[in-house]
Each structure stands twice: as C-alpha cells, then as structure tokens.
Amino acid sequence: MMAKDQLRDLHLFAIESVLPFGMGVFKNAKNGDLTKIMHVFRSKDPFVEFKADGETSARLVRDKIDQLIPGLGHPVVSVGVTVEDNYPDYEINDQDSLVSTLNRIDNNLNELRNFLNNGSEKVDIK
C-alpha cells in the first residue's frame, strides 16, 4: 500500500509541478529566448517563474492526457474525513425543539379545523 501511495504522490508531483516547470522552459526555448531562460535560472526562484510561464500549456497537456486516459491528467486526490460529535446536548435540545414545534403546529391546525367547522358562519364578509 505504501508503494502505491508513493507512486500516486510522484504522479501528482509530476503533473502539478514538473510538467508546468518543463512547459515553461520549453515555451521560452521555443520562442528562441535563451537569454530569458538564463536570466530566470539566475533569479531568486526560477522554479516558480518557469512554473507560472508553463501553467497554461501544462493545463492543456493534462486535458489531452485526461481525454486519452481519464484521471491520469487530473488525478483524483483522496482526502480523509472525520466527524466528531462536539455537541452531544445539541441533539437532545434539537429533538425537544422539533417536538415542541410539531406540537405547536398540531395545536394551530386544530384551532383552524375548529374555526372552519364551527366559527366560519360568524365571520362577516364585506
């Protein structure tokens, strides 16, 4: 299982980081801008600059890869979800609130039924 996780992590790193970096270098090389490539390599953070330059092209490549093999270009990332009961009294209070609301609705419906059955003749319609 651990080897599978490492392979997935390597794939994710390659798709999200190495591919945009490489596409950024390739984009600048394709434009014949060797001086810009050398300037970026001498900059403070060349990885971030090349990655930013290549992100659009990398997204297109990932889309094409996904068309061939779904999930390979845009890998699914698993997440762990846990639910903790922090408010145990809340459920009890919520249950009581629901019961009291339903009782109030029932009483109002009974009053409405009584009115419709007995009191509707006393209403003066103008």
C-alpha positions as semicolon CSV with decimal commas, in nm:
position;residue;x (nm);y (nm);z (nm)
1;M;0,000;0,000;0,000
2;M;0,283;0,238;0,084
3;A;0,444;0,187;-0,259
4;K;0,110;0,268;-0,423
5;D;0,086;0,590;-0,220
6;Q;0,440;0,686;-0,316
7;L;0,366;0,622;-0,683
8;R;0,048;0,832;-0,660
9;D;0,240;1,113;-0,486
10;L;0,512;1,100;-0,753
11;H;0,248;1,115;-1,027
12;L;0,076;1,410;-0,857
13;F;0,409;1,593;-0,818
14;A;0,495;1,533;-1,183
15;I;0,157;1,653;-1,309
16;E;0,127;1,957;-1,080
17;S;0,488;2,075;-1,059
18;V;0,731;1,916;-1,304
19;L;0,501;1,943;-1,608
20;P;0,432;2,320;-1,570
21;F;0,803;2,383;-1,500
22;G;0,909;2,189;-1,808
23;M;0,644;2,353;-2,023
24;G;0,768;2,694;-1,905
25;V;1,127;2,613;-2,002
26;F;1,006;2,466;-2,333
27;K;0,788;2,770;-2,406
28;N;1,080;3,007;-2,358
29;A;1,316;2,784;-2,558
30;K;1,063;2,754;-2,841
31;N;1,042;3,131;-2,863
32;G;1,420;3,137;-2,903
33;D;1,461;3,338;-2,588
34;L;1,774;3,176;-2,444
35;T;1,870;3,497;-2,264
36;K;1,538;3,495;-2,075
37;I;1,592;3,130;-1,977
38;M;1,938;3,213;-1,842
39;H;1,800;3,522;-1,664
40;V;1,524;3,319;-1,499
41;F;1,769;3,048;-1,390
42;R;1,974;3,322;-1,219
43;S;1,667;3,471;-1,050
44;K;1,565;3,426;-0,689
45;D;1,312;3,148;-0,757
46;P;1,342;3,010;-1,111
47;F;1,114;2,713;-1,036
48;V;0,818;2,940;-0,958
49;E;0,878;3,162;-1,262
50;F;0,903;2,875;-1,511
51;K;0,606;2,701;-1,349
52;A;0,397;3,019;-1,390
53;D;0,508;3,053;-1,756
54;G;0,413;2,692;-1,832
55;E;0,089;2,656;-1,635
56;T;-0,145;2,728;-1,927
57;S;0,036;2,486;-2,157
58;A;0,052;2,225;-1,882
59;R;-0,323;2,251;-1,827
60;L;-0,379;2,183;-2,199
61;V;-0,147;1,880;-2,182
62;R;-0,328;1,749;-1,871
63;D;-0,662;1,791;-2,051
64;K;-0,533;1,594;-2,351
65;I;-0,395;1,320;-2,124
66;D;-0,731;1,303;-1,947
67;Q;-0,906;1,258;-2,283
68;L;-0,689;0,953;-2,352
69;I;-0,695;0,804;-2,002
70;P;-0,944;0,966;-1,763
71;G;-0,791;1,057;-1,428
72;L;-0,432;1,042;-1,548
73;G;-0,403;1,411;-1,642
74;H;-0,608;1,538;-1,349
75;P;-0,553;1,277;-1,080
76;V;-0,807;1,226;-0,807
77;V;-0,669;1,320;-0,469
78;S;-0,801;1,122;-0,178
79;V;-0,893;1,302;0,141
80;G;-0,970;1,177;0,488
81;V;-1,288;1,298;0,654
82;T;-1,379;1,250;1,018
83;V;-1,688;1,364;1,201
84;E;-1,668;1,449;1,567
85;D;-1,966;1,497;1,797
86;N;-1,874;1,811;1,983
87;Y;-2,226;1,896;2,097
88;P;-2,397;1,588;2,242
89;D;-2,659;1,802;2,423
90;Y;-2,740;1,981;2,099
91;E;-2,910;1,674;1,954
92;I;-3,130;1,637;2,262
93;N;-3,220;2,006;2,257
94;D;-3,280;1,987;1,885
95;Q;-3,513;1,688;1,935
96;D;-3,705;1,876;2,206
97;S;-3,728;2,181;1,985
98;L;-3,862;1,972;1,698
99;V;-4,125;1,808;1,920
100;S;-4,241;2,142;2,061
101;T;-4,260;2,291;1,710
102;L;-4,463;1,996;1,585
103;N;-4,698;2,023;1,887
104;R;-4,747;2,394;1,820
105;I;-4,827;2,322;1,453
106;D;-5,072;2,049;1,559
107;N;-5,248;2,289;1,800
108;N;-5,271;2,557;1,533
109;L;-5,418;2,307;1,287
110;N;-5,676;2,200;1,548
111;E;-5,775;2,562;1,604
112;L;-5,804;2,614;1,229
113;R;-6,022;2,300;1,197
114;N;-6,247;2,421;1,480
115;F;-6,275;2,761;1,321
116;L;-6,358;2,617;0,979
117;N;-6,612;2,373;1,124
118;N;-6,780;2,596;1,383
119;G;-6,681;2,955;1,351
120;S;-6,686;3,025;0,981
121;E;-7,056;3,124;0,997
122;K;-6,974;3,406;1,241
123;V;-6,730;3,577;1,004
124;D;-6,874;3,890;0,843
125;I;-6,754;3,918;0,483
126;K;-6,779;4,269;0,340
